[in-house]
Amino acid sequence: MSAGPAADAANQASTPRFCIGIDLGTTHCALAYVDIAASDGEATSYGVLDIPQLTAPGSVGSLPLLPSFLYLPHAEELAAGDLTLPWSPSQDFAVGELARTRGAQTPMRLVSSAKSWLCHPGVDRRAAILPNEAPPEVARVSPLQASTRYLAHLRQAWDTAHPEAPFDQQDVTVTIPASFDPAARELTAEAARAAGYTSLTLLEEPQAALYNWIQASAGGWRKEVRTGDVILVIDVGGGTSDFSLIAVLERGGQLELHRVAVGDHILLGGDNMDLTLAHVVARKLASEGKQLDPWQMRALTHACRSAKEALLGDSTLDAQAIVVPSRGAKLIGGSVRTALTQAEVRATLLDGFFPEVSASARPASRARSGLMQLGLPYAQDAGVTRHLAALLGRQAGATDELDGFAGTTGADASFLHPTAVLFNGGVFKSGLLTERTLATLNGWLGAEHAAPARMLTGADMDLAVAHGAAYYGYVRRGQGVRIRGGTARAYYVAVESSMPAIPGVEPPIQALCIAPFGMEEGVEAELQTQEFGLVVGEAMHLRFFGSSVRRQDPLGILLDFWQPGELQELGEIQATLPAEGRQAGEIVQVKLRAVATSSGTLELTAVASQGDERWKVEFDVRAVQADR
């Protein structure tokens, strides 16, 4: 018997028509979609939303990419209506193309790299700190607020283009770096919720890029990879370098993809390259007797970004003009004009960021100064190939326990041997950088008598992640092939050992595994043996660690020793127990429970040992205290 017209209408309203994928990038955002009804199996009907945005004061244009820049103009800088959008007659900021171009002229009012700030554990990411070098008279926003504005712009753009399919009724996936820790993942989800995203899933960017490759092949991917393959996804974007390793297995006669490892969070990408090129140009100007002040250096960095993109995108160009504005005649006497040459770009990027090194090379590190200017924790070593060598070396045994992989890598191999490579990220729009990276990797493989890795082609470096995210939403509905792997790390909390007080010696800590490596979505892991005493009415703080190499540690294991580099401290977790029904200061015995949620975050709760009380354990996203 039918439930009636009203129920049918409700079911239709709750069933999404589109799977939407959003690439929340450091330098660009994009929105792609799959039309569920028009798709069948691995043959999908998909598209990209042209995003309305301000391209000049009072002028709106639609572009496939939304630059991830936020401009905060002076109250009297623009005329009435200059910031009007189709869905917003009045606002006091600009997002997108106008923000990027206007900010290049007035960088002290430009917010950039908000995504990198969002995962910076050394600052309060909910505090108004951006632009970080702006003078006091400039209004500031938090990294969370900036990210929210980008996401809200995309939602409003969709609703304007598709009023028949409201955004909040669609299946939405937002991408994040694979290396984001649980705090950064939760902050991204919080920004999305603040932007009006009622349903949300997070997906790692390298996985999204591979999903796009699968989607674009329309089923042909099975002919390009085989059982025993290890696919290395190298994603170098505007702000981060992200590496993932995905193994190809066979189960029940079908190929399956399993993510086996991810790299560390490395703030190294196009932003670093732009800054390096700016210093190259600044030295050239200095040799001509022209000195730039800090304000002009920021403007020069933005100008070098545009020049780099033009030169890498067209190898026939010999040089690209650069104009650096001046704030007054007393500084230089007008705008400074120079050029960035093709030869300078190639030499700087190849030798500085993609050096030909051996597989044993590792990123260099140096002691940091005691006093540092507030800024992003950029990688100390700019060599992408050295970071890649370090990842492959750490993961030499990552496939040892997988079915069908025994003996595929020699016992004397010093690093995990990829058999295929998928490049992604705006940096690899340059064939020059792609070729250098692949040649370096294949040099390592040849030195260990392994076959060269082949390159998987066909990716759109600007839109692959958004496309793949949309396809992932479609896959989650039971279509296509899914990449499996669970959590990319094992997670631990610190337990202080009991010992007599010794002057000058801190008690040693042990590491308690609260979420094992590869914990699948929806699985709930509860520590049955370890209990904690929490004081009601006060915040509890615990040190938190992650490991991408300790694959065999079971839930609840207590480590009293680990090798250097096996565990990385990720920050603190905290819980505050309300004193309702209890006396203030009372100690409650609790156990910790971890869930890898279907949305892509790690959720921790404290469960009372006696009774059914539960308290959420949150990741501390405030600034790290200097006296810790």
Summary of the structure (lengths in Angstrom):
residues: 628
radius of gyration: 25.4
end to end distance: 65.9
largest distance: 86.3
contacts: 2069
relative contact order: 0.12
helix: 28%
strand: 28%
